[in-house]
Amino acid sequence: MRPGVPVLLAKILRYRPQIVCFVGKDIWREVQFVLAAAERRKAGGKKGPQAAAAGWDAPRPWKVVHPSDGKGRVRQTYFWAVSSTSGLCRDTVSPII
């Protein structure tokens, strides 16, 4: 899934939807990984205590702020993740032996 995330993000920047909803935590984790890696690159690759001080460990909402559309408006795309209802996506519990 990870190689497809930059393609998805490019489409989001092009079409500027107000909300993008990810169904299932697996795809959201991949998108979040790519976004967090981009933020770390912008921040100079902070890790460890510096990253924690900068808020890297805290959960936070993600959004994309698009440049002005020429009419003085700035649009934002918010990301939302919901649980999958598919039985194929259920977590399995290993028996304890």
MODELLER restraints for C-alpha pairs under 7 A, 6 or more apart:
rsr = mdl.restraints
at = mdl.atoms
rsr.add(forms.Gaussian(group=physical.xy_distance, feature=features.Distance(at['CA:1:A'], at['CA:27:A']), mean=6.85, stdev=0.5))
rsr.add(forms.Gaussian(group=physical.xy_distance, feature=features.Distance(at['CA:1:A'], at['CA:30:A']), mean=6.82, stdev=0.5))
rsr.add(forms.Gaussian(group=physical.xy_distance, feature=features.Distance(at['CA:2:A'], at['CA:30:A']), mean=5.50, stdev=0.5))
rsr.add(forms.Gaussian(group=physical.xy_distance, feature=features.Distance(at['CA:5:A'], at['CA:31:A']), mean=5.98, stdev=0.5))
rsr.add(forms.Gaussian(group=physical.xy_distance, feature=features.Distance(at['CA:16:A'], at['CA:77:A']), mean=6.49, stdev=0.5))
rsr.add(forms.Gaussian(group=physical.xy_distance, feature=features.Distance(at['CA:17:A'], at['CA:77:A']), mean=5.77, stdev=0.5))
rsr.add(forms.Gaussian(group=physical.xy_distance, feature=features.Distance(at['CA:18:A'], at['CA:76:A']), mean=6.08, stdev=0.5))
rsr.add(forms.Gaussian(group=physical.xy_distance, feature=features.Distance(at['CA:18:A'], at['CA:77:A']), mean=4.44, stdev=0.5))
rsr.add(forms.Gaussian(group=physical.xy_distance, feature=features.Distance(at['CA:18:A'], at['CA:78:A']), mean=6.23, stdev=0.5))
rsr.add(forms.Gaussian(group=physical.xy_distance, feature=features.Distance(at['CA:19:A'], at['CA:77:A']), mean=5.25, stdev=0.5))
rsr.add(forms.Gaussian(group=physical.xy_distance, feature=features.Distance(at['CA:19:A'], at['CA:78:A']), mean=4.81, stdev=0.5))
rsr.add(forms.Gaussian(group=physical.xy_distance, feature=features.Distance(at['CA:19:A'], at['CA:79:A']), mean=5.90, stdev=0.5))
rsr.add(forms.Gaussian(group=physical.xy_distance, feature=features.Distance(at['CA:20:A'], at['CA:77:A']), mean=6.97, stdev=0.5))
rsr.add(forms.Gaussian(group=physical.xy_distance, feature=features.Distance(at['CA:20:A'], at['CA:78:A']), mean=6.27, stdev=0.5))
rsr.add(forms.Gaussian(group=physical.xy_distance, feature=features.Distance(at['CA:20:A'], at['CA:79:A']), mean=4.96, stdev=0.5))
rsr.add(forms.Gaussian(group=physical.xy_distance, feature=features.Distance(at['CA:20:A'], at['CA:80:A']), mean=6.12, stdev=0.5))
rsr.add(forms.Gaussian(group=physical.xy_distance, feature=features.Distance(at['CA:21:A'], at['CA:79:A']), mean=5.99, stdev=0.5))
rsr.add(forms.Gaussian(group=physical.xy_distance, feature=features.Distance(at['CA:21:A'], at['CA:80:A']), mean=4.65, stdev=0.5))
rsr.add(forms.Gaussian(group=physical.xy_distance, feature=features.Distance(at['CA:21:A'], at['CA:81:A']), mean=5.52, stdev=0.5))
rsr.add(forms.Gaussian(group=physical.xy_distance, feature=features.Distance(at['CA:22:A'], at['CA:28:A']), mean=6.07, stdev=0.5))
rsr.add(forms.Gaussian(group=physical.xy_distance, feature=features.Distance(at['CA:22:A'], at['CA:80:A']), mean=6.15, stdev=0.5))
rsr.add(forms.Gaussian(group=physical.xy_distance, feature=features.Distance(at['CA:22:A'], at['CA:81:A']), mean=4.61, stdev=0.5))
rsr.add(forms.Gaussian(group=physical.xy_distance, feature=features.Distance(at['CA:22:A'], at['CA:82:A']), mean=6.25, stdev=0.5))
rsr.add(forms.Gaussian(group=physical.xy_distance, feature=features.Distance(at['CA:23:A'], at['CA:81:A']), mean=6.02, stdev=0.5))
rsr.add(forms.Gaussian(group=physical.xy_distance, feature=features.Distance(at['CA:23:A'], at['CA:82:A']), mean=5.20, stdev=0.5))
rsr.add(forms.Gaussian(group=physical.xy_distance, feature=features.Distance(at['CA:23:A'], at['CA:83:A']), mean=5.93, stdev=0.5))
rsr.add(forms.Gaussian(group=physical.xy_distance, feature=features.Distance(at['CA:23:A'], at['CA:84:A']), mean=5.37, stdev=0.5))
rsr.add(forms.Gaussian(group=physical.xy_distance, feature=features.Distance(at['CA:24:A'], at['CA:81:A']), mean=6.82, stdev=0.5))
rsr.add(forms.Gaussian(group=physical.xy_distance, feature=features.Distance(at['CA:24:A'], at['CA:82:A']), mean=5.94, stdev=0.5))
rsr.add(forms.Gaussian(group=physical.xy_distance, feature=features.Distance(at['CA:24:A'], at['CA:83:A']), mean=4.88, stdev=0.5))
rsr.add(forms.Gaussian(group=physical.xy_distance, feature=features.Distance(at['CA:24:A'], at['CA:84:A']), mean=4.57, stdev=0.5))
rsr.add(forms.Gaussian(group=physical.xy_distance, feature=features.Distance(at['CA:25:A'], at['CA:81:A']), mean=6.89, stdev=0.5))
rsr.add(forms.Gaussian(group=physical.xy_distance, feature=features.Distance(at['CA:25:A'], at['CA:83:A']), mean=6.55, stdev=0.5))
rsr.add(forms.Gaussian(group=physical.xy_distance, feature=features.Distance(at['CA:28:A'], at['CA:81:A']), mean=6.47, stdev=0.5))
rsr.add(forms.Gaussian(group=physical.xy_distance, feature=features.Distance(at['CA:40:A'], at['CA:46:A']), mean=6.11, stdev=0.5))
rsr.add(forms.Gaussian(group=physical.xy_distance, feature=features.Distance(at['CA:62:A'], at['CA:78:A']), mean=6.30, stdev=0.5))
rsr.add(forms.Gaussian(group=physical.xy_distance, feature=features.Distance(at['CA:62:A'], at['CA:79:A']), mean=5.76, stdev=0.5))
rsr.add(forms.Gaussian(group=physical.xy_distance, feature=features.Distance(at['CA:63:A'], at['CA:76:A']), mean=6.63, stdev=0.5))
rsr.add(forms.Gaussian(group=physical.xy_distance, feature=features.Distance(at['CA:63:A'], at['CA:77:A']), mean=5.39, stdev=0.5))
rsr.add(forms.Gaussian(group=physical.xy_distance, feature=features.Distance(at['CA:63:A'], at['CA:78:A']), mean=4.36, stdev=0.5))
rsr.add(forms.Gaussian(group=physical.xy_distance, feature=features.Distance(at['CA:63:A'], at['CA:79:A']), mean=5.84, stdev=0.5))
rsr.add(forms.Gaussian(group=physical.xy_distance, feature=features.Distance(at['CA:64:A'], at['CA:76:A']), mean=5.52, stdev=0.5))
rsr.add(forms.Gaussian(group=physical.xy_distance, feature=features.Distance(at['CA:64:A'], at['CA:77:A']), mean=5.06, stdev=0.5))
rsr.add(forms.Gaussian(group=physical.xy_distance, feature=features.Distance(at['CA:64:A'], at['CA:78:A']), mean=6.60, stdev=0.5))
rsr.add(forms.Gaussian(group=physical.xy_distance, feature=features.Distance(at['CA:65:A'], at['CA:75:A']), mean=6.16, stdev=0.5))
rsr.add(forms.Gaussian(group=physical.xy_distance, feature=features.Distance(at['CA:65:A'], at['CA:76:A']), mean=4.47, stdev=0.5))
rsr.add(forms.Gaussian(group=physical.xy_distance, feature=features.Distance(at['CA:65:A'], at['CA:77:A']), mean=6.55, stdev=0.5))
rsr.add(forms.Gaussian(group=physical.xy_distance, feature=features.Distance(at['CA:66:A'], at['CA:74:A']), mean=6.19, stdev=0.5))
rsr.add(forms.Gaussian(group=physical.xy_distance, feature=features.Distance(at['CA:66:A'], at['CA:75:A']), mean=5.46, stdev=0.5))
rsr.add(forms.Gaussian(group=physical.xy_distance, feature=features.Distance(at['CA:66:A'], at['CA:76:A']), mean=5.82, stdev=0.5))
rsr.add(forms.Gaussian(group=physical.xy_distance, feature=features.Distance(at['CA:67:A'], at['CA:74:A']), mean=6.09, stdev=0.5))
rsr.add(forms.Gaussian(group=physical.xy_distance, feature=features.Distance(at['CA:68:A'], at['CA:74:A']), mean=4.70, stdev=0.5))
